[in-house]
Amino acid sequence: MNKLTKIGVSALAGSLAMTAAHAAEGSVSVSTGFAFASTTDENTKTAPYQFDSVVFSASGETDGGITVSASMELDNDNPATNAGMDNRSVSFGTDALGTVTFHGHGGDSVMGQWDDVTPNAYEEVWDTTSGADVRIDGRSGDNLLTYDSPSFNGVQFKMAHQTSDAATGTGNGLDLSSYTDFGVQISPEMVEGLTIGYGMAELDDTTSTSIDHDTLFVKYAVGGFTLGYQTSEADGSTAGKNDESTQWGISYAVNENMTVAYGERDYDDDTSTAGTASSEQHDSGFSASYTMGGMTIAGHMNTNDNVGGSTNATMDKESYEFALTFAF
């Protein structure tokens, strides 16, 4: 990472016009690489692609003792903007009061951050395979405000809010109005390596009905092993708007450079039709990564049956992805 001393002072002072930022520091991090992926099944032609990312960040402290940080990413993985601008955010806070972050683009709500916290070495078991990435994750996106409290004896509170005046999302993620979610994470000091988290959200799918999202997870790290279990639910006004998800994963750090992992997930999209026209989607996958200096070699192989809840034989799929990344 290249240090660009005192970059971004003007930007920070302009953002907080009432105070003065000093002792600001900036940095630029660059990553690039390429991957080979098959997104449908083992018979699909392998599609290589390149990925690049440049992240500019700056941080400083105001005269009032408030820490201010800003980050902006440029990459080629955001086709929605011709300029290549991707994730960007500005945050401020203190150790005693916590941190508030405004995500101009690419923000994740609490439910979005916790859509899948089970351990893996590269990507989730539902990733890469076309149509398999449905999940219970509230609402995220641009112009999202988040708050992360300090840790009080291992307990941390989280919140996210997004204002909207138009319909957003589809299915159990449809929302017509402003969105707020909450989460609490506990890492008890008396049990080293244990983390328990719970998140909840409410989405207005119509002007008179709502869909409640919630998730509960448990992770435990001991030695080189990390184990995780998570259950999530979308509870709507009718049985057809109810979804359920359960998943687990285990990873093992073979050494300080190499990690391997395996996980599984069952996703029931629309519990009212379970066992009839629809069936649970079952996902499983193996992943591994090896890091040496600024180079990482990683990959995963996933199997996804009944994708989208369909029992059609064509909806039993497999996918894989292998990537080589360099970070500077």
Backbone torsions as a table, in degrees:
resi	resn	phi	psi	omega
1	MET	NA	126.6	-179.5
2	ASN	-88.8	125.8	179.7
3	LYS	-87.7	124.6	174.7
4	LEU	-110.3	94.5	-169.5
5	THR	-60.6	131.7	173.5
6	LYS	60.9	26.1	174.0
7	ILE	-77.7	149.0	174.0
8	GLY	85.9	9.2	-179.5
9	VAL	-64.2	-43.1	-178.9
10	SER	-64.6	-40.2	-179.9
11	ALA	-64.2	-41.4	-179.4
12	LEU	-67.7	-42.0	-179.8
13	ALA	-66.8	-33.6	178.3
14	GLY	-69.8	-33.1	179.5
15	SER	-71.8	-33.2	179.6
16	LEU	-119.2	77.1	-171.6
17	ALA	-66.1	-22.1	-176.0
18	MET	-81.9	-12.6	-178.6
19	THR	-131.9	176.4	-179.6
20	ALA	-119.9	131.2	177.3
21	ALA	-90.7	141.6	178.4
22	HIS	-142.3	166.1	-179.4
23	ALA	54.2	37.8	-179.6
24	ALA	-78.0	147.0	176.7
25	GLU	-130.7	149.7	178.3
26	GLY	-130.5	161.9	179.1
27	SER	-151.8	158.2	175.6
28	VAL	-130.1	126.7	175.9
29	SER	-119.1	139.2	-176.3
30	VAL	-126.5	135.6	172.4
31	SER	-135.4	145.5	179.3
32	THR	-151.4	159.4	180.0
33	GLY	172.6	-173.5	178.2
34	PHE	-146.2	159.4	-176.8
35	ALA	-142.5	157.5	172.0
36	PHE	-117.3	128.7	-174.9
37	ALA	-141.6	146.0	170.0
38	SER	-122.0	118.4	-168.4
39	THR	-98.7	-5.5	-175.6
40	THR	-116.7	-63.3	177.4
41	ASP	-156.1	-179.2	-174.2
42	GLU	-67.3	-14.4	-179.4
43	ASN	-92.8	-4.9	-179.4
44	THR	-76.4	141.0	179.6
45	LYS	-63.1	135.4	178.7
46	THR	-65.7	132.9	-177.6
47	ALA	-114.8	106.7	177.0
48	PRO	-79.4	150.4	175.9
49	TYR	-153.4	158.7	179.0
50	GLN	-108.8	147.8	175.5
51	PHE	-133.8	143.0	-179.1
52	ASP	-140.2	150.0	178.6
53	SER	-151.9	133.1	173.6
54	VAL	-125.8	119.7	-177.3
55	VAL	-113.6	121.4	174.6
56	PHE	-100.7	131.1	179.5
57	SER	-139.5	150.4	178.0
58	ALA	-146.2	147.1	178.5
59	SER	-148.4	151.0	179.0
60	GLY	-163.4	178.6	-178.1
61	GLU	-126.5	132.7	179.1
62	THR	-77.6	170.0	177.5
63	ASP	-60.7	-25.5	179.8
64	GLY	-85.0	3.6	177.3
65	GLY	85.9	14.8	179.3
66	ILE	-91.7	127.8	176.7
67	THR	-83.9	127.6	-178.9
68	VAL	-120.1	133.7	179.4
69	SER	-134.6	148.0	176.3
70	ALA	-137.2	146.3	-179.2
71	SER	-144.5	141.4	178.2
72	MET	-143.4	133.1	-178.7
73	GLU	-115.1	137.0	170.5
74	LEU	-113.9	127.5	176.1
75	ASP	-155.2	178.4	-178.7
76	ASN	-105.8	23.5	-176.0
77	ASP	-114.0	25.7	-178.1
78	ASN	-135.5	77.8	-175.9
79	PRO	-65.8	-12.1	-178.8
80	ALA	-69.8	-20.6	180.0
81	THR	-123.4	123.5	-178.2
82	ASN	-64.4	-26.6	-176.7
83	ALA	-78.2	-8.9	-180.0
84	GLY	83.3	5.1	178.4
85	MET	-68.3	135.7	178.7
86	ASP	-126.7	-134.8	-172.9
87	ASN	-56.2	134.0	174.9
88	ARG	-149.5	145.0	-176.1
89	SER	-159.4	161.1	172.5
90	VAL	-136.0	138.3	-176.8
91	SER	-136.4	156.1	175.9
92	PHE	-150.7	150.9	179.5
93	GLY	169.6	-176.9	177.9
94	THR	-135.6	165.1	178.9
95	ASP	-63.3	-31.2	-175.5
96	ALA	-84.3	-31.4	-173.6
97	LEU	-105.7	-14.0	-178.6
98	GLY	98.0	-171.7	-173.5
99	THR	-127.8	132.1	173.8
100	VAL	-106.6	132.4	-179.4
101	THR	-128.2	131.8	172.7
102	PHE	-105.7	119.6	-178.5
103	HIS	-99.1	102.5	178.4
104	GLY	-65.3	-32.0	177.1
105	HIS	-150.5	142.1	172.9
106	GLY	75.9	25.9	-179.4
107	GLY	-77.0	147.6	176.2
108	ASP	-114.1	127.0	174.2
109	SER	-71.1	179.6	176.9
110	VAL	-60.9	-48.2	179.0
111	MET	-64.8	-33.3	177.3
112	GLY	-68.2	-39.9	176.5
113	GLN	-65.6	-32.7	-174.8
114	TRP	-106.6	24.6	179.9
115	ASP	-64.0	-28.9	175.9
116	ASP	-158.3	104.8	-179.1
117	VAL	-107.2	5.5	177.7
118	THR	-66.3	145.0	-172.9
119	PRO	-68.2	143.6	172.4
120	ASN	-149.3	167.6	-179.0
121	ALA	-101.9	-12.0	-179.8
122	TYR	-146.4	-66.0	179.5
123	GLU	-139.6	166.8	-179.3
124	GLU	-71.1	162.9	-175.9
125	VAL	-71.1	-15.3	177.9
126	TRP	-98.3	0.0	-175.4
127	ASP	-82.9	158.6	176.8
128	THR	77.7	-47.4	-178.1
129	THR	-64.9	127.7	-177.7
130	SER	-60.6	124.4	175.8
131	GLY	84.3	-2.6	-174.4
132	ALA	-93.6	-4.0	-170.1
133	ASP	-90.8	20.2	175.5
134	VAL	-67.2	138.6	-178.3
135	ARG	-160.1	169.4	-178.2
136	ILE	-100.0	98.0	-169.0
137	ASP	-139.0	24.0	177.1
138	GLY	61.2	-134.3	179.9
139	ARG	-139.7	135.6	178.2
140	SER	-133.5	-176.9	176.3
141	GLY	136.0	-155.2	-173.9
142	ASP	-77.1	156.7	176.1
143	ASN	53.7	48.4	-178.7
144	LEU	-105.8	135.0	-180.0
145	LEU	-107.1	128.8	178.7
146	THR	-126.4	155.0	176.0
147	TYR	-134.3	132.7	175.6
148	ASP	-123.8	118.6	-178.5
149	SER	-77.5	164.7	169.6
150	PRO	-65.8	166.5	176.5
151	SER	-88.6	123.6	177.6
152	PHE	-106.6	98.8	-178.2
153	ASN	54.0	39.7	177.5
154	GLY	91.1	1.2	-179.6
155	VAL	-107.9	127.3	179.1
156	GLN	-128.6	138.7	179.2
157	PHE	-107.2	141.7	-179.5
158	LYS	-133.5	149.6	178.4
159	MET	-150.0	152.0	175.3
160	ALA	-141.6	148.6	178.8
161	HIS	-145.5	139.5	176.9
162	GLN	-140.1	127.1	178.5
163	THR	-88.5	137.3	-179.8
164	SER	-150.5	146.9	175.4
165	ASP	-124.9	20.5	180.0
166	ALA	-143.6	158.0	180.0
167	ALA	-62.8	135.7	-179.5
168	THR	-130.3	135.8	174.8
169	GLY	80.3	178.1	179.3
170	THR	-139.4	170.8	176.4
171	GLY	58.0	-136.2	-179.0
172	ASN	-73.8	-4.8	178.2
173	GLY	-101.7	10.1	179.9
174	LEU	-70.7	132.0	-179.5
175	ASP	-143.0	132.6	-175.9
176	LEU	-101.5	-11.1	-172.5
177	SER	-139.3	-164.0	179.5
178	SER	-62.7	153.7	-173.5
179	TYR	-126.6	138.0	175.3
180	THR	-140.9	136.3	172.1
181	ASP	-135.8	165.4	-174.8
182	PHE	-137.4	155.4	176.0
183	GLY	-155.5	153.3	174.9
184	VAL	-134.0	135.9	-179.4
185	GLN	-125.7	131.8	-175.8
186	ILE	-122.6	124.8	173.0
187	SER	-122.2	84.9	-172.7
188	PRO	-60.6	132.2	-177.2
189	GLU	-65.9	-25.2	-177.8
190	MET	-81.0	-11.3	178.4
191	VAL	-126.6	91.0	-177.2
192	GLU	-64.7	132.8	177.5
193	GLY	94.9	-9.2	-178.0
194	LEU	-94.7	134.2	175.2
195	THR	-135.7	130.8	177.9
196	ILE	-124.6	134.5	-178.9
197	GLY	-138.7	148.2	176.5
198	TYR	-139.6	131.8	178.4
199	GLY	-130.0	151.4	-179.4
200	MET	-148.4	150.9	-179.8
201	ALA	-153.9	160.1	175.8
202	GLU	-130.9	127.1	179.2
203	LEU	-116.6	136.1	178.9
204	ASP	-90.6	98.9	-178.7
205	ASP	-79.9	-20.9	171.1
206	THR	-139.0	177.4	179.5
207	THR	-70.0	-14.1	-176.9
208	SER	-126.9	-4.8	-179.6
209	THR	-129.1	162.4	-178.4
210	SER	-140.7	164.1	175.1
211	ILE	-122.5	122.3	179.5
212	ASP	-92.1	129.2	174.5
213	HIS	-108.2	139.3	171.6
214	ASP	-150.7	155.9	179.0
215	THR	-145.4	147.7	178.5
216	LEU	-136.7	129.9	-179.8
217	PHE	-137.8	156.2	176.4
218	VAL	-136.1	129.7	175.9
219	LYS	-129.1	144.1	179.5
220	TYR	-141.7	125.8	180.0
221	ALA	-113.4	127.8	178.5
222	VAL	-146.0	128.4	-176.1
223	GLY	60.7	-132.0	177.1
224	GLY	-91.0	-1.5	-176.1
225	PHE	-95.6	143.3	168.8
226	THR	-131.0	125.0	-179.9
227	LEU	-116.4	144.8	180.0
228	GLY	-146.0	145.0	175.4
229	TYR	-136.6	140.4	-177.5
230	GLN	-146.6	140.9	174.8
231	THR	-131.2	136.6	-177.9
232	SER	-134.9	154.6	-177.1
233	GLU	-147.9	140.5	169.8
234	ALA	-114.4	120.6	-174.6
235	ASP	-117.4	106.4	-177.3
236	GLY	-103.4	-173.5	-176.0
237	SER	-77.0	-17.4	176.4
238	THR	-131.2	161.8	-178.5
239	ALA	-61.5	-30.6	-179.6
240	GLY	-68.6	-12.4	-179.9
241	LYS	-105.5	14.9	179.9
242	ASN	-101.0	125.7	176.2
243	ASP	-124.4	152.6	177.5
244	GLU	-138.1	149.2	-179.7
245	SER	-146.6	134.8	172.9
246	THR	-133.6	140.9	-177.9
247	GLN	-153.5	157.3	177.0
248	TRP	-147.0	158.1	178.4
249	GLY	-156.3	158.2	177.5
250	ILE	-142.6	134.6	176.9
251	SER	-126.7	154.8	179.6
252	TYR	-137.8	123.2	176.4
253	ALA	-84.5	101.2	-177.9
254	VAL	-61.1	-41.3	173.7
255	ASN	-155.1	-169.6	-176.7
256	GLU	-69.9	-10.3	-178.5
257	ASN	-107.8	-30.4	-170.2
258	MET	-117.9	135.5	177.0
259	THR	-133.8	138.7	174.7
260	VAL	-123.6	152.7	-176.8
261	ALA	-152.9	156.3	175.3
262	TYR	-142.4	142.9	179.0
263	GLY	-152.3	163.9	177.4
264	GLU	-141.2	153.0	176.8
265	ARG	-145.8	139.9	170.2
266	ASP	-114.5	122.9	-179.5
267	TYR	-122.3	119.9	178.7
268	ASP	-103.2	101.5	-179.1
269	ASP	-89.6	108.4	-176.6
270	ASP	75.0	84.7	-176.6
271	THR	-65.8	-15.4	-178.5
272	SER	-69.5	-20.3	-177.1
273	THR	-110.8	11.5	-179.6
274	ALA	-58.6	132.1	177.8
275	GLY	84.5	-3.8	179.0
276	THR	-116.4	-105.3	-179.0
277	ALA	-76.9	-12.6	-177.3
278	SER	-130.0	158.3	178.3
279	SER	-144.5	164.3	179.5
280	GLU	-64.7	139.7	170.7
281	GLN	-83.3	128.3	179.8
282	HIS	-114.0	123.6	-179.5
283	ASP	-117.5	140.7	174.1
284	SER	-148.6	152.4	-178.2
285	GLY	-167.2	155.2	177.7
286	PHE	-118.8	137.3	179.2
287	SER	-139.0	156.8	179.5
288	ALA	-151.9	152.1	177.3
289	SER	-146.8	147.6	177.0
290	TYR	-136.1	124.5	-178.2
291	THR	-117.3	133.3	177.5
292	MET	-140.0	107.4	-174.6
293	GLY	64.5	-126.9	178.7
294	GLY	-94.6	11.0	-179.3
295	MET	-109.0	136.1	177.4
296	THR	-130.2	129.5	172.3
297	ILE	-110.6	123.5	-176.0
298	ALA	-147.3	159.4	178.1
299	GLY	-170.7	167.5	176.2
300	HIS	-149.4	157.0	174.9
301	MET	-130.5	120.4	-176.3
302	ASN	-118.0	145.4	172.5
303	THR	-119.7	128.3	-175.7
304	ASN	-131.8	111.3	-179.0
305	ASP	-102.3	145.5	-180.0
306	ASN	56.9	46.7	-178.7
307	VAL	-58.2	131.4	-178.3
308	GLY	73.1	12.0	-179.5
309	GLY	81.6	10.0	-177.5
310	SER	-92.8	136.5	177.6
311	THR	-89.9	2.7	177.0
312	ASN	-61.2	137.7	-176.0
313	ALA	-60.5	-27.4	179.9
314	THR	-71.6	-12.0	-179.2
315	MET	-95.2	10.8	168.1
316	ASP	-95.5	112.2	-169.6
317	LYS	-128.3	160.8	172.7
318	GLU	-134.2	149.5	178.3
319	SER	-148.3	161.7	177.1
320	TYR	-150.4	159.5	174.7
321	GLU	-153.1	135.6	177.5
322	PHE	-130.7	130.9	-172.6
323	ALA	-133.8	148.2	172.6
324	LEU	-120.8	119.8	-174.5
325	THR	-123.7	141.6	174.9
326	PHE	-121.4	131.5	179.4
327	ALA	-119.5	138.6	-177.4
328	PHE	-124.3	NA	NA
